[in-house]
Amino acid sequence: MTTMRSKSNNRLLRIWRHQESRAVIIQIVTMAIVAALIALIARNVVINLAAIGKEFSFGFLSWPAAYDITFSPFIEYTNQSTHLRAAAVGILNTLLVASCGIVLASVLGFTLGILRLSSNWLINRIAYVFVEFVRNVPILIHILAFYSLIVVILPKPKNSKVFFNETFFLSNRGFYVPSPVFESGAAIVGVVFIMAIIAVVLFRRWARRVQNQTGKIYPVFWISSAIIIGGAGIAFLATGMPLSWDVPALKGFNFKGGMALKPEFLALWIALSYYTACFIAEIVRAGILAVSHGQTEAANAMGLRPNRTLQLIVIPQALRVIVPPLCSQYLNLTKNSSLAIAIGYMDITATIGGISLMQTGKEMETMIIVMGFYLAISLVISGFMNWFNQRIKMTER
């Protein structure tokens, strides 16, 4: 019996002394402790809520919300809709401003980063002053200032600025544009458009493989554009042009028809975009400077034009430095969108985390929903950027 116990102890000792086994054991124990702490906290929360007469439940999501949301471009919403539908509107509005902000911030950031390296002294200094000014003023101030400019400076609907033969209207109530109305046959055009995108992806991969093997460069941009525009255009004409436009018109004191980009959305979108773009500009500038100047000199010696040198030599190498901190800026932009509540933009923080919380008294449940959403979207962005970063590394090898 003693011998068996001794052998068992020796086996456990060997497992503990093995580095990988010890690391796994420590991780399992740590996860168990964390899970126990979370369970303990959850139990205490439920007990304390019950003690003050509150039940921990998400049943309030089926209650009528009884408040209006003025900007709901994706799904229909009335004040008789449920809190769950209000949460869906808030989530979609958050995703809209975050995705639009990421696109615009990326374009502006890369442009400003390149301008910061311009040999033209005036352009370089203007970009420098703009970047430093914007970065050193809090984002909330930018949002409030831009919103005030839209509301105060832009005219009322009666005197709105008209563009393109009375089809676009800009006023202090927003930017009104024609909205598309899809008719019979539009689904076919959509399918052809998706197939054209798939064909372009396959063509770009083939062209890249040919370039790596033979050095031959195809005009990928122009051929890709021809495939997408030509394919979708032919399908559009063949199905009888199944698309019409609902043009906005001033009726009474406001506009009817079309699609409205509200001042709250415009202010939040533009402010978040140029604020984040200034941080991206410094990341891009640092990434480009990290590429050895000898690479540029070698490209010039081979006769490459400056724009092709930047596209084929500098940017691909600079992306190794740019992508990791760029992910952090995308996450910051998404989380900073929660400041929308300051100007009344109805995102997830303003709906579930604001009005619904005050109406229902479900502080814990609403905050869990809001935090869970931001955690999920942050993990999605981080996962995509990590995949993109790994793809760049594999391509370079």
Secondary structure as GFF3:
##gff-version 3
##sequence-region A 1 397
A	DSSP	alpha_helix	2	17	.	.	.	ID=ss1
A	DSSP	alpha_helix	19	51	.	.	.	ID=ss2
A	DSSP	three_ten_helix	59	62	.	.	.	ID=ss3
A	DSSP	alpha_helix	83	115	.	.	.	ID=ss4
A	DSSP	alpha_helix	121	135	.	.	.	ID=ss5
A	DSSP	alpha_helix	139	153	.	.	.	ID=ss6
A	DSSP	three_ten_helix	157	159	.	.	.	ID=ss7
A	DSSP	beta_strand	161	163	.	.	.	ID=ss8
A	DSSP	beta_strand	168	171	.	.	.	ID=ss9
A	DSSP	beta_strand	174	177	.	.	.	ID=ss10
A	DSSP	beta_strand	179	182	.	.	.	ID=ss11
A	DSSP	alpha_helix	186	214	.	.	.	ID=ss12
A	DSSP	alpha_helix	220	238	.	.	.	ID=ss13
A	DSSP	beta_strand	243	246	.	.	.	ID=ss14
A	DSSP	beta_strand	249	251	.	.	.	ID=ss15
A	DSSP	beta_strand	254	256	.	.	.	ID=ss16
A	DSSP	beta_strand	259	261	.	.	.	ID=ss17
A	DSSP	alpha_helix	263	289	.	.	.	ID=ss18
A	DSSP	alpha_helix	293	301	.	.	.	ID=ss19
A	DSSP	alpha_helix	306	309	.	.	.	ID=ss20
A	DSSP	pi_helix	310	314	.	.	.	ID=ss21
A	DSSP	alpha_helix	315	336	.	.	.	ID=ss22
A	DSSP	three_ten_helix	337	342	.	.	.	ID=ss23
A	DSSP	alpha_helix	348	350	.	.	.	ID=ss24
A	DSSP	pi_helix	351	356	.	.	.	ID=ss25
A	DSSP	alpha_helix	357	360	.	.	.	ID=ss26
A	DSSP	alpha_helix	363	396	.	.	.	ID=ss27
###
